[in-house]
Amino acid sequence: MNEIERIGWLRAELHRHNHNYYINNAPEISDQEFDHLMRELQDLETAHPEMADPNSPTMRVGSDLSNEFRQVEHRYPMLSLANTYSEQEVADFYDRVKKGLEGEDFEICCEMKYDGTSISLTYEDGRLIQAVTRGDGVRGDDVTENVKTIRCIPLQLADGDYPSLFEIRGEILMPWKVFEELNQEREAREESLFANPRNAASGTLKLQNSREVAHRKLDSYLYYLLGEELPCDGHYENLEKARQWGFKISEGMKKCKTLQEVLEFIKYWDTERKNLPVATDGIVLKVNSRRQQRNLGFTAKSPRWAIAYKFQAERALTRLEKVTYQVGRTGVVTPVANLDPVQLAGTVVKRASIHNADVIASLDLHIGDMVYVEKGGEIIPKITGVETSMRNEQTGDKVGFIEFCPECGAKLVRFEGEAAHYCPNDVSCPPQIKGKIEHFVSRKAMNIDGLGPETVDLFFQRGLIKNVVGLYDMFYSRGEIQNVEDFYSLNLWEFQNIPGFKDKSIKRGMESVRASLQVPYERVLFALGIRFVGETTAKLLAHAFPNIDLLAAATLDDLLQVDGIGTVIAESVIRYFADPRNREIVEELRANGLQMALSEEVLSERSDKLKGMSIVISGVFMKHSRDEYKSLIEKHGGKNVGSISGKTSFILAGDNMGPSKLEKAQKLGVQIINEEEFLKMIE
Ligand code: IVH
């Protein structure tokens, strides 16, 4: 790969990692590795100015925008910070500031860098009116309802000397303790775990159900005040004011006059931060005077008046004994390093993840290598490097990648553009069927709560069921099983003796399996576990193809016609129904009475009244929630979009529609419709 190709590769990689981090909440690499790749790209772009590209990850902040929320434009762009890992670069920053301010005296405000997800809160006359995520820095997701559930964020300020309009920005965090409890609960329910409190916090903030958000006990620290009429010139002083107004501001802030003081602050908190209830990953240094900040200005991505010093991740050196391969529920095959046990950041590490074949290759891993392990973004630690100087005659073979599934022997596949190897045998590879059954019974799918995942696993292990149909055969049998006696006579259970599974459990199993017959079609579609068909996609498909025969008969083109369905999903649906074994499962489920079509009720609520229309929702509503309006728009064939443009059909406006939106609507001549008028339209 030459340097030009390397630039292309790095850009693609960084885009992918941004997506994993901000959208999937599941990073593959540590922040440090990410920063390292970014640094390499920056250097290469400097050396090749002809390759400049405004879309390069070096020019833009990563985006957390999702389609689940209304998007709003930030009044002030939400930038990120330049990162550094060395004291030398802190000194360089200090010198740059000094030079930029032409010898003027200045102070640096030092604060913790909280490791959560950033938020911008707008207050009007002391009332919280909007909470928006960073998004792509220009526009973010409106998560106001969710943020309102966070206890330490004031909804209404008491009287005080705050401006009538201001923004305050900060970090939403999940305290370590809450994070650990949440993961324990998720583990018990066999749900996927959050890698770290930051992912848990941002995942929580993007939940659709605010009540669930409230349960998760988020915390928040605020660290940046913006507005036209702020009380002080000093950033520190403004934050002290904000503290008086009722905001939660870090206790560990300090104004420093010299580089020496700054470095002492960093040193102190590098150890002391381990006693804080929330995660931190560095120190932020900001020029205190806002006048001086203005003089220094911004680059495309970050202010010149601030920098983040990131703490070094702890790492350990140990020997790689062997590599084993794990097959996940979705068929992804993950290589796992088996290590000589070693102590790292409080725990003994024996295993580390190596992610995929690309990572093995880029590390040039050999059996017997001395490798560095770090606790990065993930639950299990990872190998971050090889100490090649320690290789000797005893070092073993280069690590390759297996060709066949270690669980079922199927030949592995690798989809184009994806790093992972998959086992394609989703119909009979044990961990995959087990995963499918667990998914099927889970709360958001068929909600068969009388049978916990452990019980279902046990059934599977004992060979009592071989797929989801088995649950119906065992507990319902197309209606033949009405009571416990029927159950016993149709199942040879006396001989199976499942521990603790007696009359009461059988009754519960029967009840919840029976109740699942009422689960609506769109959730049945989700429950089938078609790859890439999540909850939202299942809904889209159900509305576009109101019964399963229509869906099964759909061609690639038919599927691609549906807004929100791309090639990956479309091909996956085609693949699913092309497999006779899947069709058989669908038929068996249908024969047991599962909902395989949209209900009359849902169908009768649908219309084409808004077909082809792009509708923006803005403001606060009285009769329905914003989400309800969103789904009404969809039910009537319309599309809810985030921002006003020439293509917008109309704006559904409640109270307090933002002034900039109003102006834009007027400028473009877009019609504004209120709640009553809208409801009449779709009546
Ligand atoms: S100030 C223009 N202060 O770090 C400067 N950011 O990498 C705005 N962060 O997006 C940011 N602690 O989410 C600032 N004390 C702090 C911070 C902080 C954490 C986050 C923030 C920002 C990211 C930048």
Residues whose N, C-alpha, C, O or C-beta is under 5 A from the ligand:
A	BS01	IVH	L79 S80 L81 E111 M112 K113 Y114 S118 E171 Y223 Y224 V284 P303
